[in-house]
Amino acid sequence: MESVKFSVALIFVFSIICCKKPMNNPGLSLQNFPLAIGDKWVYQVIDSSGASPSIDTETIIVTFKNTYPNDSVVYFTQTTLNNIAVDSGTIIASNNFLSYRYTNFYYSLFNDLEILFPLALNETWLGNNFKVSGANISINTLGNTYTNVYQINENASGFYGPVFDVVDICPNVGIVYQSLSYTMTYGTKRTSARLINYSLH
């Protein structure tokens, strides 16, 4: 059953690749996005949906991986919230894409995020739902400065309503910032994630 699920996910991502526009100015490649067993990213997550914002610490760690005959690699992840395990998921990686899939949508960061590489300014995919809106920029978050950052904007339609997402990716670091707003049955959920620290292998 699990192999069937992964096969369906891989077919879905390959269909996305076919819709990507030709690119004349290659930028950030998948090889510059770290993914290895033991890699860990720790984020400060602020949920400002309610009257009083909540601040939590969320950690994503790569636990193991499977390689498939088509050279796609599925990385399995564990997510903890304030040191308590709350979710598990996968990151599908191939020659030119990353696809985030998690089990528990409420606790997961970057769920259903599709990143097609190489990234370059103004590139779009998935029917213009995703667009690279910034390239080689510098950002400061929680006292840390990241350079050569690429910024992705998502403007899509979710199950209950619109989804607005901003993701900043730093070469050889990973995702350093996310601002997400999406509609749920009870209203609009607004969260932001800022990288506190990371450990790569």
C-alpha positions in Angstrom: 0.0 0.0 0.0 2.8 2.4 0.9 4.6 1.8 -2.4 1.3 2.5 -4.3 1.0 5.8 -2.4 4.5 6.9 -3.3 4.0 5.8 -6.9 0.9 8.0 -7.2 2.8 10.9 -5.6 5.7 10.5 -8.0 3.3 10.5 -11.0 1.7 13.7 -9.7 5.0 15.5 -9.4 6.2 14.3 -12.8 3.1 15.8 -14.3 4.0 19.1 -12.6 7.4 19.0 -14.2 5.9 18.7 -17.7 4.1 22.0 -17.1 7.2 24.0 -16.1 8.2 26.7 -18.5 11.6 26.5 -20.3 14.3 28.4 -18.5 17.1 30.4 -20.0 18.7 31.6 -16.8 19.5 28.7 -14.5 19.7 29.7 -10.8 19.6 27.7 -7.6 19.8 23.9 -8.3 18.5 21.0 -6.3 22.1 20.0 -5.5 22.3 23.2 -3.3 19.3 22.1 -1.2 20.6 19.9 1.7 18.9 16.6 2.2 20.6 13.8 4.1 19.7 11.4 6.9 20.1 13.2 10.2 19.7 16.7 8.7 17.7 18.9 11.1 16.0 22.3 11.0 14.6 24.0 14.1 12.0 26.8 13.6 10.2 29.4 15.7 6.6 29.1 14.6 4.1 31.9 15.4 0.4 31.3 14.9 -1.4 34.6 14.8 -4.8 33.2 13.9 -6.4 33.9 17.2 -6.7 36.8 19.6 -3.4 35.9 21.3 -0.5 34.7 19.1 1.1 31.4 20.1 4.9 30.8 19.8 6.3 27.3 19.5 9.5 25.5 18.5 9.1 23.0 15.7 11.8 20.7 14.5 12.0 18.7 11.2 14.6 15.9 11.0 15.3 13.5 8.1 15.2 9.9 9.6 15.8 7.6 6.6 15.4 7.4 2.8 14.3 5.1 0.0 15.7 5.3 -3.6 13.5 4.2 -6.5 14.5 2.9 -9.9 13.7 6.2 -11.6 16.3 7.9 -9.5 13.7 9.5 -7.3 14.5 9.6 -3.6 11.9 9.7 -0.8 13.2 11.1 2.4 11.2 10.3 5.5 10.9 13.0 8.2 9.8 13.3 11.8 8.3 16.6 13.1 8.4 17.6 16.8 6.5 20.5 18.4 8.1 21.7 21.7 10.1 18.4 21.8 6.9 16.2 21.4 6.6 14.1 18.2 3.5 15.3 16.3 3.9 14.3 12.7 5.8 12.3 10.2 6.0 12.8 6.5 8.0 12.6 3.3 10.0 14.8 1.0 10.2 13.5 -2.6 13.4 14.5 -4.4 14.4 14.0 -8.0 16.6 15.7 -10.6 14.6 18.9 -10.5 11.9 18.9 -7.8 11.1 18.7 -4.2 7.6 17.8 -3.0 6.7 18.0 0.7 4.0 15.6 2.0 3.0 15.3 5.6 0.3 13.3 7.6 -1.0 15.9 10.0 -1.8 19.2 8.1 -2.3 21.2 11.3 1.2 20.6 12.7 3.2 20.3 9.5 5.4 23.0 8.0 5.6 23.3 4.2 2.8 20.8 3.5 2.1 20.4 -0.2 4.9 22.8 -1.1 6.2 22.1 -4.6 9.7 23.4 -5.4 10.9 23.0 -9.0 14.6 23.5 -9.7 16.7 25.2 -10.8 15.1 28.3 -9.3 15.5 31.6 -11.2 13.8 35.0 -10.9 10.2 35.1 -12.4 10.0 31.4 -13.1 6.5 30.0 -12.5 5.0 26.5 -12.3 1.8 24.7 -11.6 -0.2 27.1 -13.7 1.5 30.2 -12.1 0.4 29.1 -8.6 4.1 29.3 -7.7 6.5 32.0 -8.7 10.1 32.9 -7.9 9.6 36.6 -6.8 13.1 37.2 -5.5 16.7 36.0 -6.3 20.1 36.5 -4.6 18.6 38.6 -1.9 19.7 38.9 1.8 17.3 38.4 4.7 17.7 38.6 8.5 15.7 36.4 10.7 16.2 36.0 14.5 19.5 37.7 14.3 20.9 35.5 11.5 21.7 36.9 8.1 21.2 34.7 5.0 22.5 35.6 1.6 21.8 34.5 -2.0 18.2 33.7 -0.9 15.5 32.8 -3.4 11.9 33.7 -2.5 8.9 31.8 -3.7 5.3 33.1 -3.7 2.4 30.7 -3.8 -1.1 32.0 -4.7 -3.5 29.1 -5.0 -6.9 27.8 -4.2 -7.1 25.4 -1.3 -9.9 23.0 -0.3 -11.8 25.8 1.7 -10.4 28.9 0.1 -7.3 30.8 -1.0 -3.8 30.0 0.0 -1.0 32.6 0.2 2.5 31.4 1.0 5.9 33.0 1.0 9.0 30.8 1.3 12.6 31.9 1.5 15.3 29.3 0.5 19.0 29.7 1.2 21.6 27.6 -0.7 23.1 24.9 1.4 20.9 25.7 4.3 17.3 25.0 3.2 14.1 26.9 4.0 14.9 29.8 6.3 11.5 31.5 6.4 7.8 30.9 5.6 4.7 33.1 5.9 1.5 31.2 5.3 -2.2 32.2 5.2 -5.0 29.8 4.3 -8.7 29.4 4.8 -10.1 26.7 7.1 -13.7 26.0 8.2 -13.3 28.1 11.3 -11.6 31.1 9.5 -8.2 32.1 8.2 -5.1 30.4 9.7 -1.9 32.6 9.7 1.4 31.2 10.6 5.1 32.1 10.2 8.2 30.0 10.6 11.7 31.4 11.1 14.8 29.2 11.2 16.4 29.2 14.6 19.3 26.8 13.8 20.1 23.8 11.7 22.4 20.8 11.6 23.5 19.1 8.3 25.3 15.8 7.6 
